[in-house]
Amino acid sequence: MRTAPTILHLDMDAFFASAEQASKPSLRGKAVIVGGLGPRGVVSTCSYEARVFGVHSAMPMAQARRLAPNAAYLVPRFGLYRQISEQVMGLLRELSPLVEPLSLDEAFVDLEAGETAWDEASALLAGRKLRDDIRAVTGLTGSVGLAACKMLAKIASEQAKPDGLVLIEPGTERALLAPMPVRILPGVGPATGDHLRRGGISTVGEIAEAGEDELVRLLGKAHGLALYAMALARDERPVVAERDTKSVSVEDTYDVDIHDRVRVRMEVQRLADRCVQRLRGAHLSGRTIVLKVRRYDFSTLTRSETLRGPTDDPAVVREAAARLLEAVDTTGGVRLLGVGVTGLADYTQEDLFAQARAAAAGVEEAASGERPEEVKAVAVAVEDAAVAGPAERVWRAGHDVRHAEFGHGWVQGSGLGRVTVRFETPDSVPGRVKTFRVDDPLLESAEALPLVARGEGGGGAS
């Protein structure tokens, strides 16, 4: 059993919101809430300034607006967050080959496996250097916990928030855990917590006092034994290096249920294209196409089709998704759609190009009056889009734009045919605000700028 505090847990501080504040000087020190802005949206992350008002992650956005009506409400920019996450994970891999990412902003690291730390002093040095490197490369802060096991390292990083470092000294673990609520332990959710409370157990110390037999009686052998061991500060779970991706998918939840079948078809085609983009970005291909449909009554249907071999061809994925949709009744309305690919491989089987050619041939048959149903769905959607004309450009709050005259900025809001933009960059002073027509030809979407200017934060900042 490991005794030195060489397991590190990193948790970036209010990650999405902090990234938005770093890129938008006018929002620094102010309440920022990131998430879905529609009536069904939820809070993904909020800044510490917003938490003062009682806002927290997973809260319905409507409730957040009531609590903090003057906060800045922004749509997530996952492209930027992934770029920053890659920089942070790169710094972690410099410490050890054993890095276990839990999300974009959180990971465990086994410092001993990388020979970076072997005792308290060396672990503290590694933790301090990591925090400094993260700030230099990304401009953001992260909280670091150090302990002899994963459970305690995560508890330590929670105690370190925001922007701190906590090391749990060997020999002090049980005294630290004893007064903590049982929910602090991994695997104890609301149901298990209520069950323990009914048994007279509400703290970790009371779990240890109850004894192994009582825990097994209350929770069963596997869960009871595991929980008792953790109450004694024993957590033998190793840090597991990141696992291979098992699937690639994209999905959208709609503010208003979609009833128009043509619109549903078009959305599925758009999601299929986005899924393929993500697939190709990861240099992967896949055999099984999956369609997910959540209907008006919250019932969720999943349909899949397995191909002869892996593909990353957008035409093949679009056609498979269209065929799957034909088997789903969307009469009452659709609130969520998703397209995914599983059975991943790092190559594409040559004979699948024949499937793409077959899809093209189907379109030719359609032109001659012999239109297969799955091709008909695509063709009708395209024809409908052509009749409707070009769609109005959508400007999402918080997203980057560039104006030919005023330069780089971000969308503060839009509506009634107008879009309001604040022109500023991560290294500028708070910028000025201007309003344009949504179809202004001089205004266009732009890529996010680096939070730290290239060269300032070393090689990882680019």
C-alpha positions in Angstrom: 0.0 0.0 0.0 1.3 3.4 -1.0 2.2 5.7 1.9 3.8 8.8 0.2 1.4 11.5 -1.0 2.3 11.0 -4.7 -1.2 10.8 -6.2 -2.2 14.2 -7.6 -5.7 15.4 -8.5 -6.0 18.5 -10.6 -9.3 20.3 -11.0 -9.4 23.5 -13.0 -11.2 26.4 -11.3 -14.7 27.1 -12.7 -13.2 26.0 -16.0 -15.6 27.2 -18.7 -16.5 30.4 -16.9 -12.8 31.2 -16.2 -11.9 30.6 -19.8 -14.6 33.1 -20.8 -13.4 35.7 -18.3 -9.8 35.3 -19.5 -10.8 35.9 -23.1 -13.1 38.8 -22.4 -11.6 41.6 -20.2 -14.9 43.2 -19.6 -16.2 40.1 -17.7 -13.3 39.8 -15.3 -14.5 40.0 -11.7 -18.1 39.7 -12.8 -20.8 37.0 -12.6 -20.5 34.7 -15.7 -22.8 31.8 -16.4 -22.1 29.3 -19.2 -24.7 26.9 -20.5 -27.7 26.4 -22.7 -29.6 29.7 -22.9 -33.0 28.4 -24.2 -35.9 27.6 -21.9 -34.7 24.1 -21.4 -31.1 25.1 -20.8 -29.0 24.2 -17.8 -25.9 25.8 -16.2 -22.7 24.1 -17.3 -20.4 26.2 -15.2 -20.5 29.5 -13.4 -17.9 31.9 -12.1 -17.2 32.2 -8.4 -18.8 35.7 -8.6 -22.1 34.0 -9.8 -22.0 31.4 -7.0 -22.4 34.2 -4.5 -26.0 34.5 -5.7 -26.7 30.8 -5.3 -26.1 29.7 -8.9 -24.4 26.3 -9.4 -23.8 23.8 -12.1 -26.7 21.7 -13.4 -29.2 24.3 -12.3 -32.0 25.1 -14.7 -31.0 28.3 -16.6 -34.4 29.9 -15.9 -33.7 29.6 -12.2 -30.2 31.0 -12.6 -31.6 34.1 -14.4 -33.9 34.7 -11.5 -31.1 34.5 -9.0 -28.6 36.5 -11.0 -30.4 38.6 -13.5 -27.4 40.9 -14.2 -24.9 38.1 -14.9 -23.4 37.5 -18.3 -25.0 34.5 -19.9 -22.9 32.8 -22.6 -23.2 29.8 -24.9 -20.3 27.3 -24.4 -17.3 27.4 -26.8 -16.2 23.7 -26.6 -13.6 24.2 -29.3 -11.7 26.6 -27.1 -12.2 24.5 -24.0 -10.8 21.4 -25.7 -7.7 23.4 -26.9 -7.0 24.5 -23.3 -7.7 21.0 -22.0 -5.1 19.6 -24.4 -2.6 22.1 -23.2 -3.2 21.2 -19.5 -3.2 17.4 -20.2 0.1 17.9 -22.0 1.6 19.4 -18.9 0.3 16.5 -16.8 1.9 14.0 -19.2 5.2 15.7 -18.6 4.9 14.7 -15.0 4.0 11.0 -15.5 2.9 8.5 -18.1 0.0 7.6 -15.8 -2.6 10.3 -16.4 -6.3 9.5 -15.9 -8.5 12.3 -17.3 -12.0 12.4 -15.8 -13.2 15.3 -17.9 -11.9 18.3 -19.9 -10.8 20.0 -16.7 -10.0 17.2 -14.2 -7.5 14.4 -14.0 -5.5 12.1 -11.6 -1.7 11.7 -12.0 0.6 9.1 -10.5 3.7 11.1 -9.8 5.6 8.1 -8.5 5.2 6.3 -11.8 6.8 9.2 -13.6 9.6 9.4 -10.9 8.5 13.0 -10.4 7.8 12.6 -6.6 8.6 10.0 -4.0 7.9 11.9 -0.7 6.0 14.9 0.7 8.7 17.5 -0.3 9.0 16.3 -3.9 5.2 16.0 -4.3 4.8 19.6 -3.1 7.4 20.8 -5.5 5.7 19.0 -8.4 2.3 20.4 -7.4 3.5 24.0 -7.2 5.4 23.8 -10.5 2.3 22.4 -12.2 0.1 25.2 -11.0 2.7 27.8 -12.2 3.0 26.1 -15.6 -0.8 26.0 -16.1 -1.0 29.7 -15.3 1.9 30.5 -17.7 0.6 28.4 -20.5 -3.2 29.0 -20.3 -3.6 32.0 -18.1 -6.0 30.0 -15.9 -5.8 28.6 -12.4 -6.2 25.0 -11.2 -6.5 23.5 -7.7 -4.2 20.6 -6.8 -4.7 17.9 -4.2 -1.9 15.5 -3.1 -2.4 12.3 -1.1 -1.6 8.6 -0.9 -4.7 7.5 -2.8 -7.2 8.8 -5.4 -10.1 9.4 -3.0 -8.0 11.6 -0.6 -6.3 13.5 -3.5 -9.7 14.5 -4.8 -10.9 15.6 -1.4 -7.7 17.6 -1.0 -8.2 19.4 -4.3 -11.8 20.3 -3.2 -10.3 21.8 0.0 -7.7 23.7 -2.1 -10.3 25.5 -4.2 -10.0 28.0 -5.6 -6.5 28.3 -6.9 -4.7 26.4 -4.1 -2.8 23.3 -3.2 -3.5 21.0 -0.3 -1.4 17.9 0.7 -2.9 15.4 3.1 -0.1 14.2 5.3 0.3 10.5 5.8 -1.1 9.4 9.2 -3.7 12.2 9.4 -6.2 10.7 6.9 -8.7 9.1 9.3 -8.9 12.1 11.6 -9.5 14.3 8.5 -12.3 12.0 7.1 -14.1 11.3 10.4 -16.3 14.4 10.6 -17.0 14.6 6.9 -20.5 13.6 5.6 -20.8 10.2 4.0 -21.5 11.8 0.6 -17.8 12.7 0.4 -16.9 9.1 -0.3 -16.9 7.8 -3.9 -20.0 5.7 -4.7 -22.2 7.3 -2.1 -25.1 9.0 -3.9 -28.4 10.3 -2.6 -30.0 6.9 -2.3 -27.0 5.3 -0.5 -26.7 8.4 1.7 -30.4 8.2 2.7 -30.1 4.4 3.4 -27.1 5.0 5.7 -28.8 7.9 7.5 -31.8 5.7 8.2 -29.3 3.3 9.8 -28.0 6.0 12.0 -24.8 6.8 10.0 -24.2 10.3 8.7 -20.4 10.8 8.9 -17.4 8.9 7.6 -16.3 8.4 11.2 -19.6 6.7 12.0 -19.1 4.3 9.0 -15.7 3.3 10.6 -17.3 2.8 14.0 -20.2 0.8 12.6 -17.8 -1.9 11.5 -17.5 -4.1 8.4 -20.3 -6.5 9.3 -22.9 -3.7 9.8 -21.9 -2.1 6.5 -22.3 -5.4 4.6 -25.7 -5.9 6.3 -26.9 -2.4 5.2 -25.4 -2.3 1.7 -24.5 -5.8 0.6 -21.1 -7.4 0.5 -19.4 -5.6 -2.4 -20.6 -2.1 -1.6 -20.3 -2.5 2.1 -16.7 -3.8 2.1 -15.6 -1.1 -0.4 -17.2 1.7 1.7 -15.8 0.5 5.0 -12.3 0.4 3.5 -12.6 4.0 2.2 -13.8 5.1 5.6 -10.5 3.8 6.9 -8.7 5.8 4.2 -8.0 2.8 2.1 -8.4 3.2 -1.6 -6.4 0.8 -3.7 -7.8 2.0 -7.1 -4.8 2.7 -9.4 -4.4 5.6 -11.7 -5.4 4.3 -15.1 -4.0 5.9 -18.2 -6.7 7.3 -20.6 -8.7 4.6 -22.3 -9.3 4.5 -26.1 -12.4 6.3 -27.3 -15.3 3.8 -27.7 -17.6 6.1 -29.7 -17.9 9.5 -31.3 -21.3 11.3 -31.2 -23.0 14.7 -31.4 -26.5 15.7 -30.2 -28.6 18.8 -29.9 -31.5 19.6 -27.6 -34.0 22.0 -29.1 -35.7 24.9 -27.2 -39.0 24.1 -29.0 -40.1 20.6 -30.1 -39.6 20.0 -33.8 -42.8 18.8 -35.4 -41.9 19.3 -39.1 -40.6 16.0 -40.5 -38.6 17.8 -43.1 -36.8 19.8 -40.5 -36.1 16.7 -38.5 -34.5 15.1 -41.6 -32.3 18.2 -42.2 -31.2 18.2 -38.5 -30.2 14.5 -38.7 -28.1 15.2 -41.8 -26.4 18.2 -40.2 -25.6 16.1 -37.1 -24.3 13.3 -39.3 -21.9 15.8 -40.9 -20.7 17.1 -37.5 -20.2 13.6 -36.3 -18.0 12.8 -39.3 -16.0 16.0 -38.7 -15.3 14.9 -35.2 -14.5 11.4 -36.3 -12.0 12.6 -38.9 -10.5 15.0 -36.4 -9.7 12.0 -34.2 -8.3 10.1 -37.2 -10.9 7.3 -36.6 -13.6 5.5 -38.6 -16.4 3.3 -37.4 -18.7 0.5 -38.3 -22.0 1.2 -36.5 -24.1 4.3 -37.0 -26.4 5.2 -34.1 -29.4 7.5 -34.2 -30.8 8.9 -30.9 -34.3 10.5 -30.8 -35.9 11.9 -27.7 -39.6 12.6 -28.3 -42.0 15.2 -26.9 -43.0 12.9 -24.0 -39.3 12.3 -23.0 -39.3 8.8 -24.3 -35.9 8.1 -25.9 -35.4 5.8 -28.9 -32.0 4.5 -30.1 -31.6 2.9 -33.5 -28.4 1.5 -35.0 -27.1 0.0 -38.3 -23.8 -1.9 -38.6 -21.9 -1.6 -41.9 -19.7 -4.2 -43.5 -16.6 -2.3 -42.3 -15.5 1.0 -40.8 -16.1 4.3 -42.6 -15.5 8.0 -42.2 -17.4 8.9 -45.4 -20.0 11.6 -44.7 -22.3 10.3 -47.5 -22.3 6.8 -45.9 -23.0 8.1 -42.4 -25.7 10.5 -43.7 -27.5 7.7 -45.7 -27.4 5.3 -42.7 -28.8 8.0 -40.4 -31.6 8.8 -42.9 -32.5 5.1 -43.1 -32.6 4.8 -39.3 -34.8 7.9 -39.0 -37.4 6.4 -41.4 -38.1 3.7 -38.8 -38.9 6.3 -36.1 -42.3 8.0 -35.5 -41.7 11.7 -34.8 -45.4 12.7 -35.1 -45.7 14.2 -31.6 -42.5 16.3 -31.9 -38.8 15.9 -31.1 -36.9 17.6 -28.4 -33.4 16.0 -28.9 -31.6 14.4 -31.8 -28.2 12.7 -31.9 -26.0 10.8 -34.4 -23.1 8.7 -33.3 -20.5 6.2 -34.6 -19.3 3.2 -32.6 -17.1 0.2 -33.4 -14.2 2.5 -34.0 -11.0 1.7 -35.9 -8.0 3.8 -37.1 -8.5 2.8 -40.7 -11.2 2.8 -43.4 -12.1 -0.4 -45.3 -11.8 0.2 -49.0 -15.0 -1.6 -50.0 -17.0 1.0 -48.1 -16.3 3.4 -51.0 -18.7 1.2 -52.9 -21.4 2.2 -50.4 -20.8 5.9 -51.1 -21.0 5.2 -54.8 -24.3 3.2 -54.2 -25.7 6.2 -52.3 -24.8 8.4 -55.3 -26.4 6.0 -57.6 -29.5 6.1 -55.5 -29.7 9.9 -56.1 -29.4 9.3 -59.9 -32.2 6.7 -59.7 -34.3 9.3 -57.8 -33.8 11.7 -60.7 -35.2 9.1 -63.1 -38.3 8.5 -60.9 -37.1 5.4 -59.1 -36.4 7.1 -55.8 -35.5 4.8 -52.8 -37.2 6.0 -49.6 -33.9 6.6 -47.8 -32.6 8.8 -50.6 -36.0 10.5 -50.9 -35.7 11.8 -47.3 -32.4 13.5 -48.2 -33.6 14.8 -51.5 -36.8 16.3 -50.0 -34.9 18.0 -47.3 -32.5 19.6 -49.8 -35.3 20.6 -52.1 -37.1 22.2 -49.1 -34.0 24.1 -48.1 -33.6 25.4 -51.6 -37.2 26.7 -51.7 -36.8 28.4 -48.3 -33.7 30.3 -49.3 -30.6 31.1 -47.2 -31.2 30.9 -43.5 -30.6 33.9 -41.3 -27.2 33.8 -39.6 -27.2 32.8 -36.0 -25.0 34.8 -33.6 -24.5 32.9 -30.3 -23.9 34.9 -27.1 -20.2 34.7 -26.2 -19.0 33.4 -29.5 -16.2 35.0 -31.5 -16.6 37.3 -34.4 -14.5 39.5 -36.6 -15.6 42.8 -38.2 -13.7 44.0 -41.3 -13.4 47.5 -39.8 -13.4 47.0 -36.0 -11.5 43.7 -35.7 -12.0 40.8 -33.2 -14.9 40.7 -30.7 -17.6 38.6 -29.2 -21.3 38.5 -29.4 -23.0 40.1 -26.4 -26.5 39.3 -27.7 -28.8 39.3 -30.7 -32.5 39.6 -31.6 -34.9 41.6 -33.7 -32.6 41.5 -36.6 -29.7 43.1 -34.7 -26.5 41.7 -33.1 -24.5 43.5 -30.4 -20.7 42.9 -30.4 -18.1 43.9 -27.8 -14.7 44.4 -29.5 -11.9 43.2 -27.2 -9.2 40.5 -27.1 -7.6 38.6 -24.2 -4.8 41.0 -23.9 -6.7 44.3 -24.5 -8.5 46.6 -22.2 -12.3 46.2 -21.9 -13.6 47.1 -25.4 -16.3 49.2 -26.9 -19.7 47.9 -27.9 -21.4 48.3 -31.3 -24.6 47.0 -32.8 -25.1 45.7 -36.4 -27.7 44.2 -38.6 -27.5 40.4 -38.4 -26.8 40.2 -42.1 -24.0 42.8 -42.0 -21.6 41.6 -44.7 -18.6 43.0 -42.8 -19.3 40.7 -39.8 -18.3 37.1 -39.8 -17.7 34.3 -37.3 -14.1 33.8 -36.1 -11.9 31.4 -34.3 -11.2 31.9 -30.6 -7.9 33.7 -29.8 -5.3 32.1 -27.5 -5.7 33.2 -23.9 -1.9 33.6 -23.6 -0.1 35.3 -26.5 2.2 32.8 -28.4 5.6 32.8 -27.0 4.6 34.1 -23.6 3.7 30.7 -22.1 6.3 28.5 -23.7 5.7 25.8 -26.3 2.4 24.7 -25.0 0.7 28.1 -25.4 0.4 28.0 -29.2 
